Amino acid sequence: MDAKAVAKWVRISPLKARLLSKELRGLRVDEALKLARFGRVKAVEPVRKCLESAIANAEHNYNMDVDALWVKEARVDRGPFYTRVRPGSRGKVGYRRVRTAHITIVVSDSPMDAKNARKAGEEAEA
């Protein structure tokens, strides 16, 4: 059984958030929480909040044992841009795109699902 949490419109670049989400795939939930608490990237706070939400969903909605959970999927998708205008030289306009991300974390009570997800993610990156 799987439980899922999605954080949308997070004001962080998806590339920065993917650095952490790749490391979480296939880990036990307690190890993933340690990594999400003490990581040294900017994305630790939104990813940690989404992971804690997925754990709470598993416990509350599906009555899963928290100690037996694994991170099956940790995905960061690109969200829409906020466009900001900045004055340029000689009366021109410079545009700045503020990136957003959608973070999706799926936890499962089956360790084999999580291990297979980690292998599939590594093969997709290669």
For each residue, the residues with C-beta under 8 A, 3 or more apart:
1: 62 64 108 109
2: 72 106 107 108 113
3: 54 55 57 58 61 62 64 106 107 108
4: 54 57 104 105 106 107
5: 50 51 53 54 57 104 105
6: 50 102 103 104 105
7: 10 46 49 50 53 102 103
8: 79 102
9: 79 100 102
10: 7 17 46 79 100 101 102 103
11: 82 98 99 100
12: 16 17 42 43 46 99 100 101
13: 16 17 99 101
14: 17 18 76 77 78 79 99 101
15: 18 19
16: 12 13 19 41 42 43
17: 10 12 13 14 20 21 43 46 47 76 101 103
18: 14 15 21 22 76
19: 15 16 22 23 41 43
20: 17 23 24 35 36 39 41 43 44 47
21: 17 18 24 25 43 47 74 75 76 103 105
22: 18 19 25 74 121 125
23: 19 20 27 35 39
24: 20 21 27 32 35 36 47 51 71 74 105
25: 21 22 71 73 74 114 117 118 121
26: 70 71 114 115 117 118 119 121
27: 23 24 31 32 35 70 71 114
28: 31 32 69 70 71
29: 32 33 51 55 66 69 70 71 107
30: 33 34 67
31: 27 28 34 35
32: 24 27 28 29 35 36 51 71
33: 29 30 36 37 48 51 52 55
34: 30 31 37 38
35: 20 23 24 27 31 32 38 39
36: 20 24 32 33 39 44 47 48 51
37: 33 34 44 48
38: 34 35 44
39: 20 23 35 36 43 44
40: 44
41: 16 19 20 44
42: 12 16
43: 12 16 17 19 20 21 39 46 47
44: 20 36 37 38 39 40 41 47 48
45: 48 49
46: 7 10 12 17 43 49 50 101 103
47: 17 20 21 24 36 43 44 50 51 74 103 105
48: 33 36 37 44 45 51 52
49: 7 45 46 52 53
50: 5 6 7 46 47 53 54 103 104 105
51: 5 24 29 32 33 36 47 48 54 55 71 74 105 107
52: 33 48 49 55 56
53: 5 7 49 50 56 57 105
54: 3 4 5 50 51 57 58 105 106 107
55: 3 29 33 51 52 58 59 66 69 107
56: 52 53 59 60
57: 3 4 5 53 54 60 61 62
58: 3 54 55 61 62 64 66 69 107 109
59: 55 56 62 63 64 66
60: 56 57
61: 3 57 58
62: 1 3 57 58 59
63: 59
64: 1 3 58 59 68 69 107 109
65: 68 69 109
66: 29 55 58 59 69
67: 30
68: 64 65 109
69: 28 29 55 58 64 65 66 107 108 109
70: 26 27 28 29 107 108 109 110 111 113 114
71: 24 25 26 27 28 29 32 51 74 105 106 107 114
72: 2 106 107 108 110 113 114 117
73: 25 104 105 106 117
74: 21 22 24 25 47 51 71 104 105 106
75: 21 103 104 105
76: 14 17 18 21 101 102 103 104
77: 14 101 102 104
78: 14 99 100 101 102
79: 8 9 10 14 99 100 101 102
80: 100
81: 97 98 99 100
82: 11 97 98 100
83: 95 96 97 98
84: 95 96 97 98
85: 93 94 95 96
86: 93 94 95 96
87: 92 93 94
88: 91 92 93 94
89: 92
90:
91: 88
92: 87 88 89
93: 85 86 87 88
94: 85 86 87 88
95: 83 84 85 86
96: 83 84 85 86
97: 81 82 83 84
98: 11 81 82 83 84
99: 11 12 13 14 78 79 81
100: 9 10 11 12 78 79 80 81 82
101: 10 12 13 14 17 46 76 77 78 79
102: 6 7 8 9 10 76 77 78 79
103: 6 7 10 17 21 46 47 50 75 76
104: 4 5 6 50 73 74 75 76 77
105: 4 5 6 21 24 47 50 51 53 54 71 73 74 75
106: 2 3 4 54 71 72 73 74
107: 2 3 4 29 51 54 55 58 64 69 70 71 72
108: 1 2 3 69 70 72 113 114
109: 1 58 64 65 68 69 70
110: 70 72 113 114
111: 70 114 115
112: 115 116
113: 2 70 72 108 110 116 117
114: 25 26 27 70 71 72 108 110 111 117 118
115: 26 111 112 118 119
116: 112 113 119 120
117: 25 26 72 73 113 114 120 121
118: 25 26 114 115 121 122
119: 26 115 116 122 123
120: 116 117 123 124
121: 22 25 26 117 118 124 125
122: 118 119 125 126
123: 119 120 126
124: 120 121
125: 22 121 122
126: 122 123
